[in-house]
Structure formats: structure tokens, C-alpha cells
Amino acid sequence: SELLQPLAQMNNGHLLEAYSEVKSYNQEKPDDRVGIFMQAFVKWKMMWLSTYSKSDKEELQELLEQVEKQTTPNTENDEEALFFDTAVLGMRAQLAATENEWWGTAQFGKQMKRNAELLVEDDPDLNDAYYFLGSFNYFADALPSYIKFLRTFMFLPGGDRKEGSSQLIRAYQKGSLVSGEAGRTLALIYTYYEKIPKYGIRMCDNLLARYPDSFDVRLYKGINLYYSSEFEESESWFKELRSRILSYSQTHGGTEDKVIAVYMPMEREVRYWAARSLIQQKHYDEAKEILEKLTDPKIYQAWWIMRAAYLSLAQIYYIQDEPERAEP
């Protein structure tokens, strides 16, 4: 029960508070495997949203090893141990995928799936376990084509998008610990993989009713508004989201225009999408001002932002009959 507060803080986007609270908890109870896992989970969330250093990765690996030492030897007769051992495998798979280590991703994912199947065989009503199964089944089927081609060489079982989606929905609707994370995964899927804006907006609205300050969910909703061609509303939504990020940053030592590191890539992405919304409304000068600030100085966070901003600037210059500025 003492860890429910940092779990809620994490789901609500208050990552710094969650990390501080769970770290203090672990100092008082250093042998609690659930607390150690929670610290690793919040750490990974911060790393995933931003860039991370070698020391960040080493800290995460050390936390995961601490959890494994307490769970792996006990997975045959301790359901909680098996559950958190499975969660560690899932986190290792995500880390490997982020670093394009596809062999590691495949092997960790396969072990996670096997553990999750054991969990639901033992207890079919353990709804949280369906998050692991759903994640594997959906993303194994949504892998890039060249990875699918190599699947047999990686000894990777096939997935099923439809079944994976159903399992994720079950984890979201009926799960407890993983409900928020399952909902986030579905929002991400509807936004970037399935590209069904009405589903994305609906999922984001449901999540925001529970976690109103969740910055990443707000980002997904804004993108879905843009994909729905609701450009005026998406522009307004992104401007409000940026204000929320700046306000949160100020409570943690940021200045009026200074964004704390964990949310800096997202804030830049928010400005990009606001500019795209302005372009669609033919407000080219306002969009150009935003994009020129994004490209000077050159900051490659998020990793794709510079090329997207340059392409949008080129579009504006061509529209405004300035091909000599667009070409470079």
C-alpha cells in the first residue's frame, strides 16, 4: 500500500516525485523486491522519455539484477516472484529494443511470454499477467518486416495483433498494477501503429480522466487530434500541454522557458506538432517562428525532430515562393 502513491504519481507524469518517494522507501526497506522493481520502473520511464547516460543504464541494470536475485530462484512456488521476474524480462526487452539489439529483444520477449503463460495457466484470473502476453503478441506481429524474416533464426514465436489487443484491453480494464501501463500501450498503438485517431482520442480521454497530468497521454491525444484534421483544436491542445510541462519544470528548478531534462524531448515534440497544426491552418509565419527556434541550436531530441522541422520549414519556404531558402 505504501507504493500505491508513487505508482499513481508515475502514471500521472510526476516522475521526479515518484522516483524520490520510492527511493526513500527502499532506503527504509532495502530487501523489498517490489520496491526495488518500482524504482527500476520509474528510472526506466525517465530514461525512455529522455536521453540516458552509461551510468543511468548501469543503475537500471543493477536494480533489475537485485530484483532477479530475489525472484528467479523462487518462481516455481511464488506467484509474486514469477510476476516480477516476468516484469523484469519485459523491461530488459524494452531496453534492448531501444538500443536496436534485436537478438536480445527477441530472447527477453520470448522468456517473458513463457513466464506469462505460466502465470495465467496457474491463475486465469490474474488479469495483470495479460499485459505481458498482450504486449508480446501485438508487437511480435508488428515487428519490422526484416525482423519477421529473421524470426526463425532468432527462435522467436509468432504474434497475433488481434489477440494481443484483446489481452491488453483486458489488462487495462481489469488489471490493477498494470492498468495504467496497459492503457498507455493501447494509446500508443492506436496513435502510431493502427493509426485510428478516434480510438486514440477515446483511450487518451479515458486515461486522462484518471491521470489528468499525464504528459505523454496528452501528447498522444494531440497527435490524434492532428491526424483527425482538427487542426485548430490540436494547436490549442499542444499549447496547453507545453504550458503544463513548463509549469511542472518550474516546480523542479526550471525557469520560465527552461524545461527539465526528463521532459525536454517531449516539449520539443509538442512545439513541432503545434507548428504542424499552424501550417495546416495556413498560419505560416507563426509556424516558421516555432520551427526556426527548434533548428537553432541543433538539438537532436527527440531523435527525429531536426529532419522533421527542416522538412516543414522547406514546405513553408516553397509555399511562400522562396525556393532558394527551401533547397538548403
Disulfide bonds with the S-S distance in Angstrom:
none
